[in-house]
Amino acid sequence: MQGSDTQWYKNLHQNPSIRIDARDVEAEFRAVPVTGAKAVKSVVEEFREKYGAKDVKKYYSKFDVAVVVQLT
C-alpha cells in the first residue's frame, strides 16, 4: 500500500464512515486519519507485531498515514 497515495485513504477524507464485517457481525464506525509521525509509527509497530515485519514490508511501502477506528 502506498499510504496517503491510496484511493482508499483519499476516499476516507470524503466519507469517514467504514463498515467492518467479522464473524457474521457487521457494524459501521467512524475512521479517523492519523498523520503524526509518532502515531503512525505506533500503528505500524502494531501491524508488525501482529503480521510480522516481513509481510508488512512486503505489502506496505509508504508509512506516512494511518487510520484509527475506535471499536466500542
N, C-alpha and C positions, 0 to 999 in steps of 0.2 A: 504494500500500500504506500501511497505517496503523500501521507499526511494531509496537509492543507490543500493539496492539489486534487484530491479525490472529489468526485462529484457528490458522493455521499456526504462528505463534510460540508461542501458548499450548500447542498440542499438543507442541511441541518439549520443553517442560519435563517432560511426562509420559513422552515417549519420544524421547531424543536421537539415535536411530538414523535416518539418512536413506539413501536409495538414489539413486545417480546413474547415469544411463544415457547414455552418449555414444559415438557411432560404433560402435554394436552391442557395446559393452563395458559391463557393469553391475557395480557394486560398492557395498558398504554401508560407511558411515562414521559416525563419531560427530560430531555437531554441538555446538558449544559456544556458548551465548548470550553476547553481549557487551553490556554496558550502560554501560561507562565512556565518558564523552563523547569523550575523546581517541581511543580505539579505534574507536568508532562513526564518528567523523569521518574516520578513516583509511580505513575500508571505503567510506564514501560517496564520498570523493575518488577511490578506485579505480574505483567504478562510473561516476562522471562522466567519468573518462578513457576508459574502455572504451566506454561507451554514449552519451556526450555529455550535457552538462549539461541541455540542453533536454528530452531524453527522460527523464532521471532526474527532473526537476522535474514532467514530465507524469504519470508513473506512481507516483511516491513523494512523499508529503506529510508524513510524520512520521518523523523520523530520531532516534529515542530508543534504538533497539536495533539490533544486527546479529547475524549468525551467522557463525562461523568454522568451517571444516572443513579439517582438515589432510589433504591428499592425498599419501600416501606409499606 
